[in-house]
Amino acid sequence: MAGIDYSQKIPNNVELSSDKRLQRALEEWQPNYIEWWKSMGPTDFNMNDVYLRTAVSVDADGWAHYGFVKMPEYRWGIFLEPQQAGRKIGFGDHMGEDAWQQVPGEYRNWLRRLIVTQGDTEPASVEQQRLLGHTAPSLYDLRNLFQVNVEEGRHLWAMVYLLHTYFGRDGREEAEELLQRRSGNADHPRILGTFNEPCEDWLSFFCFTMFTDRDGKFQLLTLAESGFDPLARTCRFMLTEEAHHMFVGQTGVGRVIERTCQVMKENPGQDVRKFGAIPMEIIQKYINFWSSSSTDLFGAEVSSNSANFFSAGLKGRAYEERYEEHKALDQTYSMERFLEGKLVHEDVALRNAMNEVLRDEYVKDNQKGIAYWNRICEKYENPFRFSLPHRRFNRKIGEYSAGRFDLEGHQISEHTWNQKVSEWLPTVEDKIYVKSLMKPVLEKGKIASWVAPPPKGVNDQPADYEYVKL
């Protein structure tokens, strides 16, 4: 078992104490991080004991310890999977060469950009969710929110370690800047658009952890292939933690759906709003918004950056080992492009289509969540079926952002969009209604009217366990 040293001020499994200069630099960054957490992390709960899991090893099995801890005292740290002896770069122009243990000079700026962009998403999501504790539907959900938050904080530590260790003064300055940007701030926003969107209610939170954290999963999968070995090792362990976030999202939306199904079965023909539940149509609109916003995070459909990152061996494909050929030379990707206001079929050089290759995997993974939710409807004999909007719908990034498309991906006019958008995306009235349900239910064993209880608790504890001591 690869253990983690918790005797250090900064827990780690990278022998940080052997590099005094690096250790001092990170220990100087640490108070700024704690200050950021106290000012921009979950508000008003820093003195409460929360039942959280903490990594005790980087092994896939049995890596977590559960116990009560105050969030500012959570043992954030630097955890990399063990180095694989003789690891080779598995794709691109450097395929077959030894994986890099130091930053290759010619790719320094690209690599730093990848790490900073990934790192920026982590504190951004904490900032987006900082007020949700005040409206938690149960202690179980409050605990899950805080678990997601502290793990996003640890993912920030993971990227900051790489910046400090391998990028010198530039890296230290970038690490400071990660604590200066703010989600939704007009003057100093987070780098990626989705991470500046308000996340003000729990249906949004569940959709965020379902769709936006799933984007995080696929970005981490590509970086886990990186020829820069410390980045690959860092991201492989982050994936272990990311799985919990998607679980919170998929099961959270599922519990909202289940509660609505229950109310509809008990009160046929009546408006579920009379009973404090969320109509299926509104749930679908939230799915449409967060899935389309998160689809933007993969970038442009045709991208020279994605080609450069792949050819350089910095960012591979998710599940690269599944492909027969790993250089992507003399290969094409067949896609619908949106050029000069028209959809045009085109075969694009595969390296330039790497964003779309990754988006394919993301869409397939999302469909599994949709199927999960529809099985809940089937269980209650409810005829409603959820669907995933087409990747062209409601895009702000990439070629499709220049046009308007319906839920099936058909091109439509601006006039038709304006007529139909209130059926497809949450309206002001929808958001007001959902927010009206967001009353805190923080008594042990109680739960809000709009969500079903979880089928089981955390770490073999009962679902109504006192997960947060208030």
C-alpha positions as CSV (number, residue, x, y, z in Angstrom):
1,M,0.0,0.0,0.0
2,A,1.4,3.4,-1.0
3,G,1.0,5.4,2.3
4,I,0.6,9.1,2.8
5,D,2.7,11.0,5.3
6,Y,0.3,12.8,7.6
7,S,3.1,13.9,10.1
8,Q,4.0,16.8,7.7
9,K,2.4,20.2,7.7
10,I,1.4,19.4,4.1
11,P,0.4,15.7,3.9
12,N,2.1,14.1,0.9
13,N,3.5,11.0,-0.7
14,V,6.2,12.8,-2.8
15,E,8.9,13.1,0.0
16,L,8.3,16.8,0.2
17,S,10.6,17.1,3.2
18,S,13.5,16.2,1.0
19,D,13.2,19.4,-1.0
20,K,13.3,22.2,1.6
21,R,13.0,25.0,-1.0
22,L,9.8,23.6,-2.5
23,Q,8.5,22.7,1.0
24,R,8.9,26.3,2.1
25,A,7.3,27.7,-1.0
26,L,4.2,25.5,-0.6
27,E,4.0,26.2,3.2
28,E,4.0,29.9,2.3
29,W,1.1,29.3,-0.2
30,Q,-0.8,27.3,2.4
31,P,-2.1,30.2,4.6
32,N,-3.3,32.0,1.5
33,Y,-5.2,28.9,0.5
34,I,-6.8,28.6,4.0
35,E,-7.7,32.3,3.9
36,W,-9.3,31.7,0.5
37,W,-11.2,28.7,1.8
38,K,-12.5,30.7,4.8
39,S,-13.7,33.6,2.7
40,M,-14.8,31.8,-0.5
41,G,-15.5,28.2,0.6
42,P,-18.7,26.9,2.3
43,T,-20.0,29.8,4.4
44,D,-20.8,29.6,8.1
45,F,-20.0,25.9,8.5
46,N,-16.3,26.0,9.1
47,M,-16.6,25.3,12.8
48,N,-18.9,22.3,12.4
49,D,-17.7,18.7,12.5
50,V,-18.4,17.0,9.2
51,Y,-18.2,13.3,8.5
52,L,-15.6,13.3,5.7
53,R,-13.4,10.8,4.0
54,T,-9.6,11.5,3.7
55,A,-7.2,9.7,1.5
56,V,-4.8,7.4,3.5
57,S,-3.2,5.8,0.4
58,V,-3.3,6.1,-3.3
59,D,-4.3,2.5,-4.0
60,A,-7.6,2.1,-5.8
61,D,-8.9,-0.1,-3.0
62,G,-9.3,0.9,0.6
63,W,-7.7,4.3,0.2
64,A,-10.1,6.4,2.4
65,H,-10.5,7.0,6.1
66,Y,-13.9,8.4,7.4
67,G,-14.2,10.6,10.4
68,F,-15.4,13.9,11.8
69,V,-13.3,16.9,10.9
70,K,-13.8,20.7,10.7
71,M,-13.3,21.7,7.1
72,P,-10.5,24.2,7.6
73,E,-8.6,21.5,9.4
74,Y,-9.1,19.0,6.6
75,R,-5.8,17.4,5.7
76,W,-5.4,18.6,2.1
77,G,-2.2,17.4,0.5
78,I,-0.2,16.2,-2.5
79,F,-0.9,12.7,-3.6
80,L,0.4,11.1,-6.8
81,E,0.1,7.5,-7.9
82,P,3.4,5.5,-7.7
83,Q,5.8,6.0,-10.6
84,Q,5.7,3.2,-13.1
85,A,9.3,2.0,-13.9
86,G,10.1,2.4,-17.5
87,R,6.8,4.1,-18.5
88,K,6.8,5.2,-22.1
89,I,4.8,8.0,-23.8
90,G,1.8,6.3,-25.4
91,F,0.7,8.5,-28.2
92,G,1.7,11.4,-30.5
93,D,5.0,12.2,-32.1
94,H,7.0,11.1,-29.1
95,M,5.3,7.7,-28.8
96,G,7.6,5.1,-27.4
97,E,10.0,7.5,-25.8
98,D,10.6,7.5,-22.0
99,A,7.9,9.5,-20.2
100,W,9.3,12.9,-19.1
101,Q,10.1,13.4,-15.4
102,Q,10.9,17.1,-16.1
103,V,9.1,19.6,-18.3
104,P,10.4,19.5,-21.9
105,G,11.4,23.1,-22.7
106,E,9.7,23.3,-26.0
107,Y,6.4,22.4,-24.5
108,R,6.7,24.4,-21.3
109,N,4.0,27.1,-22.1
110,W,1.5,24.6,-23.4
111,L,1.9,22.4,-20.4
112,R,1.6,25.2,-18.0
113,R,-1.6,26.4,-19.8
114,L,-3.1,22.9,-19.4
115,I,-2.3,22.7,-15.7
116,V,-3.5,26.2,-15.0
117,T,-6.8,25.7,-16.8
118,Q,-7.4,22.4,-15.0
119,G,-6.4,24.0,-11.7
120,D,-8.7,27.0,-12.2
121,T,-11.8,24.8,-12.3
122,E,-11.3,23.4,-8.8
123,P,-11.6,26.5,-6.7
124,A,-14.2,27.9,-9.1
125,S,-16.7,25.1,-8.3
126,V,-16.2,25.6,-4.6
127,E,-17.0,29.3,-5.1
128,Q,-20.1,28.5,-7.1
129,Q,-21.4,26.2,-4.4
130,R,-20.4,28.2,-1.3
131,L,-23.9,29.2,-0.3
132,L,-25.7,25.9,-0.9
133,G,-25.2,24.7,2.7
134,H,-27.8,27.1,3.9
135,T,-30.5,25.3,1.8
136,A,-29.5,21.7,2.1
137,P,-32.4,19.2,1.8
138,S,-30.9,16.9,4.5
139,L,-27.8,16.3,6.5
140,Y,-26.8,13.5,4.1
141,D,-26.8,16.0,1.2
142,L,-25.0,18.7,3.3
143,R,-22.2,16.2,4.0
144,N,-22.0,15.2,0.3
145,L,-21.7,18.9,-0.7
146,F,-18.9,19.4,1.7
147,Q,-17.1,16.2,0.6
148,V,-17.2,17.5,-3.0
149,N,-15.9,20.9,-1.9
150,V,-12.9,19.6,0.1
151,E,-12.0,17.2,-2.7
152,E,-12.1,20.1,-5.2
153,G,-9.8,21.9,-2.8
154,R,-7.4,19.0,-2.8
155,H,-7.5,18.9,-6.6
156,L,-6.4,22.5,-6.5
157,W,-3.4,21.5,-4.3
158,A,-2.5,18.8,-6.9
159,M,-2.2,21.4,-9.7
160,V,-0.4,23.9,-7.4
161,Y,2.2,21.3,-6.5
162,L,3.0,20.8,-10.2
163,L,3.2,24.6,-10.8
164,H,5.5,25.1,-7.8
165,T,7.7,22.1,-8.5
166,Y,8.2,22.3,-12.3
167,F,7.6,25.9,-13.4
168,G,9.7,28.1,-11.2
169,R,8.7,31.7,-10.7
170,D,6.0,31.6,-13.4
171,G,4.5,28.6,-11.6
172,R,4.4,30.4,-8.3
173,E,2.7,33.4,-9.8
174,E,0.2,31.2,-11.5
175,A,-0.5,29.4,-8.2
176,E,-1.2,32.8,-6.5
177,E,-3.5,33.8,-9.4
178,L,-5.6,30.7,-8.9
179,L,-6.6,32.2,-5.5
180,Q,-7.3,35.6,-7.0
181,R,-9.8,34.9,-9.8
182,R,-13.4,34.6,-8.7
183,S,-16.4,32.7,-10.2
184,G,-18.8,35.1,-11.8
185,N,-16.7,38.2,-11.2
186,A,-17.1,40.6,-14.1
187,D,-13.6,42.0,-13.8
188,H,-11.6,38.8,-12.8
189,P,-13.6,35.7,-13.7
190,R,-12.6,32.1,-13.8
191,I,-11.1,30.9,-17.1
192,L,-13.9,28.7,-18.4
193,G,-17.5,29.9,-18.9
194,T,-19.4,27.2,-17.1
195,F,-17.4,27.9,-13.9
196,N,-18.8,31.4,-13.9
197,E,-22.5,30.3,-14.0
198,P,-24.5,30.8,-10.8
199,C,-25.2,27.6,-9.0
200,E,-27.9,28.8,-6.5
201,D,-30.1,25.8,-5.9
202,W,-29.7,22.1,-5.3
203,L,-31.2,21.0,-8.6
204,S,-28.4,23.0,-10.3
205,F,-25.8,21.5,-7.9
206,F,-26.9,18.0,-8.8
207,C,-26.9,18.8,-12.5
208,F,-23.4,20.4,-12.1
209,T,-21.9,17.4,-10.4
210,M,-23.6,15.1,-13.0
211,F,-22.5,17.0,-16.1
212,T,-19.7,19.4,-15.3
213,D,-17.8,17.0,-13.0
214,R,-18.2,14.5,-15.8
215,D,-16.4,16.8,-18.1
216,G,-13.8,16.9,-15.4
217,K,-13.5,13.2,-15.5
218,F,-12.8,13.1,-19.2
219,Q,-10.3,16.0,-19.0
220,L,-8.5,14.1,-16.3
221,L,-8.6,10.9,-18.4
222,T,-6.8,12.7,-21.2
223,L,-4.2,14.3,-18.8
224,A,-3.7,10.9,-17.1
225,E,-2.2,9.8,-20.5
226,S,0.3,12.7,-20.6
227,G,3.9,12.1,-21.5
228,F,4.7,14.4,-18.6
229,D,4.7,11.7,-15.9
230,P,4.1,13.8,-12.8
231,L,0.9,15.2,-14.4
232,A,-0.3,11.7,-15.4
233,R,0.3,10.3,-11.9
234,T,-1.5,13.3,-10.3
235,C,-4.6,12.9,-12.5
236,R,-4.9,9.2,-12.1
237,F,-5.4,9.7,-8.4
238,M,-7.8,12.6,-8.9
239,L,-10.0,10.4,-10.9
240,T,-10.6,8.2,-7.8
241,E,-12.1,11.2,-6.1
242,E,-13.9,12.5,-9.1
243,A,-16.1,9.4,-9.2
244,H,-17.9,10.4,-6.0
245,H,-18.8,13.8,-7.4
246,M,-20.6,12.2,-10.4
247,F,-22.3,9.8,-8.0
248,V,-23.7,12.7,-6.1
249,G,-25.0,14.3,-9.3
250,Q,-26.5,11.2,-10.9
251,T,-28.2,9.9,-7.8
252,G,-29.2,13.4,-6.7
253,V,-31.1,14.2,-9.9
254,G,-32.5,10.6,-9.6
255,R,-33.9,11.3,-6.2
256,V,-35.5,14.5,-7.4
257,I,-37.1,12.5,-10.2
258,E,-38.2,9.7,-7.8
259,R,-39.9,12.2,-5.5
260,T,-41.8,13.7,-8.4
261,C,-42.8,10.2,-9.6
262,Q,-44.1,9.4,-6.1
263,V,-46.2,12.6,-5.9
264,M,-47.6,12.1,-9.4
265,K,-48.6,8.5,-8.5
266,E,-50.2,9.6,-5.2
267,N,-52.0,12.6,-6.8
268,P,-52.9,11.7,-10.4
269,G,-53.7,14.6,-12.7
270,Q,-52.6,17.3,-10.2
271,D,-49.8,19.8,-10.4
272,V,-46.9,18.5,-8.4
273,R,-46.1,22.0,-7.3
274,K,-49.1,21.9,-5.0
275,F,-47.2,19.2,-3.0
276,G,-43.7,20.8,-3.1
277,A,-42.2,18.7,-5.9
278,I,-40.4,19.7,-9.1
279,P,-42.3,19.1,-12.4
280,M,-40.6,16.7,-14.8
281,E,-40.5,19.4,-17.5
282,I,-38.5,21.8,-15.2
283,I,-36.0,19.0,-14.3
284,Q,-35.6,18.4,-18.1
285,K,-34.9,22.1,-18.6
286,Y,-32.2,22.1,-16.0
287,I,-30.7,19.0,-17.6
288,N,-30.7,20.8,-21.0
289,F,-29.0,23.9,-19.5
290,W,-26.2,22.2,-17.5
291,S,-25.4,19.5,-20.1
292,S,-25.2,22.0,-22.9
293,S,-23.0,24.4,-20.9
294,S,-20.7,21.5,-19.9
295,T,-20.5,20.4,-23.5
296,D,-18.9,23.7,-24.2
297,L,-16.0,22.8,-21.9
298,F,-14.4,20.5,-24.5
299,G,-13.7,23.5,-26.8
300,A,-14.0,24.0,-30.5
301,E,-14.9,21.1,-32.8
302,V,-11.8,21.7,-35.0
303,S,-8.9,22.8,-32.9
304,S,-5.2,23.4,-33.7
305,N,-4.6,23.4,-29.9
306,S,-5.9,19.9,-29.5
307,A,-3.8,18.8,-32.4
308,N,-0.7,20.4,-30.8
309,F,-1.3,18.9,-27.4
310,F,-1.8,15.4,-28.9
311,S,1.2,15.5,-31.2
312,A,3.4,16.8,-28.4
313,G,2.4,13.9,-26.1
314,L,0.9,16.3,-23.5
315,K,-2.8,15.3,-23.7
316,G,-4.0,12.0,-25.1
317,R,-7.4,10.5,-25.8
318,A,-9.5,9.1,-23.0
319,Y,-8.8,5.4,-22.8
320,E,-6.0,5.7,-25.3
321,E,-5.1,2.1,-24.8
322,R,-8.4,1.1,-26.5
323,Y,-7.2,2.5,-29.8
324,E,-5.2,0.4,-32.3
325,E,-3.2,3.3,-33.6
326,H,-1.8,6.0,-31.4
327,K,-0.2,8.6,-33.6
328,A,-3.4,9.7,-35.4
329,L,-1.6,10.5,-38.6
330,D,-3.2,10.1,-42.0
331,Q,-6.6,9.6,-40.3
332,T,-9.7,11.6,-40.5
333,Y,-12.8,12.2,-38.3
334,S,-16.2,12.5,-40.0
335,M,-18.3,15.3,-38.6
336,E,-20.9,17.9,-39.3
337,R,-19.4,21.4,-39.4
338,F,-21.3,24.7,-39.2
339,L,-19.7,27.0,-41.8
340,E,-21.1,30.2,-43.2
341,G,-24.5,29.5,-41.7
342,K,-24.9,26.0,-43.0
343,L,-24.3,22.5,-41.7
344,V,-21.7,20.8,-43.9
345,H,-20.4,17.3,-43.7
346,E,-16.6,17.1,-43.7
347,D,-13.8,14.7,-43.0
348,V,-11.3,16.5,-40.6
349,A,-7.7,15.5,-39.9
350,L,-8.1,13.4,-36.7
351,R,-5.6,15.3,-34.7
352,N,-7.6,18.5,-35.2
353,A,-10.8,16.7,-34.1
354,M,-9.5,15.5,-30.7
355,N,-11.9,17.7,-28.8
356,E,-14.8,16.1,-30.7
357,V,-13.4,12.6,-30.1
358,L,-13.4,13.3,-26.4
359,R,-16.9,14.9,-26.6
360,D,-18.2,11.6,-28.2
361,E,-17.1,9.7,-25.1
362,Y,-18.7,12.3,-22.9
363,V,-22.0,12.2,-24.6
364,K,-22.0,8.3,-24.4
365,D,-21.3,8.5,-20.7
366,N,-24.1,11.1,-20.2
367,Q,-26.5,8.8,-22.0
368,K,-26.0,6.2,-19.2
369,G,-27.2,8.7,-16.7
370,I,-30.2,9.5,-18.8
371,A,-31.0,5.8,-18.9
372,Y,-30.6,5.5,-15.1
373,W,-33.2,8.3,-14.6
374,N,-35.6,6.8,-17.1
375,R,-35.5,3.5,-15.2
376,I,-36.8,5.4,-12.2
377,C,-39.7,6.6,-14.3
378,E,-40.3,3.0,-15.5
379,K,-40.3,1.8,-11.9
380,Y,-43.2,4.1,-11.1
381,E,-44.9,3.4,-14.4
382,N,-44.6,7.1,-15.2
383,P,-44.7,7.8,-19.0
384,F,-42.2,10.7,-18.9
385,R,-38.8,10.0,-20.4
386,F,-35.8,12.2,-20.1
387,S,-33.4,12.9,-23.0
388,L,-30.0,14.5,-23.6
389,P,-30.1,17.5,-25.9
390,H,-28.0,17.3,-29.0
391,R,-24.4,18.6,-28.8
392,R,-25.3,21.5,-31.1
393,F,-28.0,22.8,-28.7
394,N,-27.4,26.1,-26.8
395,R,-23.7,26.2,-27.5
396,K,-21.6,29.3,-26.6
397,I,-18.2,27.8,-27.7
398,G,-17.2,26.3,-31.0
399,E,-18.8,26.5,-34.5
400,Y,-22.3,25.8,-33.4
401,S,-22.4,28.9,-31.2
402,A,-22.8,30.9,-34.4
403,G,-26.2,29.4,-35.1
404,R,-29.4,28.2,-33.4
405,F,-30.3,24.5,-33.0
406,D,-33.2,22.7,-31.4
407,L,-33.0,19.8,-28.9
408,E,-32.5,17.3,-31.8
409,G,-29.7,19.4,-33.4
410,H,-31.8,20.7,-36.3
411,Q,-30.9,24.2,-37.4
412,I,-33.6,26.8,-36.6
413,S,-34.1,30.5,-37.0
414,E,-33.5,33.1,-34.3
415,H,-37.3,33.7,-34.4
416,T,-38.1,30.0,-33.7
417,W,-35.5,29.9,-31.0
418,N,-37.1,32.9,-29.2
419,Q,-40.5,31.3,-29.5
420,K,-39.3,27.9,-28.1
421,V,-36.5,28.7,-25.7
422,S,-38.8,28.9,-22.7
423,E,-39.8,25.3,-23.3
424,W,-36.2,24.2,-23.5
425,L,-34.3,26.2,-20.8
426,P,-35.2,27.2,-17.3
427,T,-37.2,30.5,-17.3
428,V,-37.1,33.1,-14.6
429,E,-40.3,31.7,-13.2
430,D,-38.9,28.1,-13.2
431,K,-35.9,29.3,-11.2
432,I,-38.0,31.3,-8.8
433,Y,-40.1,28.2,-8.1
434,V,-37.1,25.9,-7.6
435,K,-35.5,28.4,-5.3
436,S,-38.8,28.7,-3.3
437,L,-38.3,25.0,-2.4
438,M,-34.8,25.5,-1.1
439,K,-35.5,25.6,2.6
440,P,-33.0,24.0,4.8
441,V,-33.9,20.6,6.4
442,L,-31.1,19.9,8.8
443,E,-32.8,17.9,11.5
444,K,-31.6,14.3,11.9
445,G,-33.8,11.9,9.9
446,K,-35.7,14.6,8.0
447,I,-35.6,15.5,4.3
448,A,-37.1,18.2,2.0
449,S,-40.4,17.6,0.1
450,W,-38.8,17.8,-3.3
451,V,-36.3,15.0,-3.1
452,A,-36.5,11.3,-2.1
453,P,-34.2,10.0,0.7
454,P,-31.1,8.1,-0.4
455,P,-31.4,4.3,-0.6
456,K,-28.4,4.0,1.7
457,G,-26.0,6.1,3.7
458,V,-22.3,6.9,3.5
459,N,-19.7,4.2,4.5
460,D,-22.3,1.8,5.9
461,Q,-23.8,4.5,8.1
462,P,-27.6,4.8,8.0
463,A,-29.1,7.4,5.6
464,D,-30.4,9.4,8.6
465,Y,-27.0,9.5,10.4
466,E,-25.9,12.8,11.9
467,Y,-23.4,13.5,9.1
468,V,-22.9,17.1,10.1
469,K,-22.9,18.1,13.8
470,L,-24.8,21.4,14.0
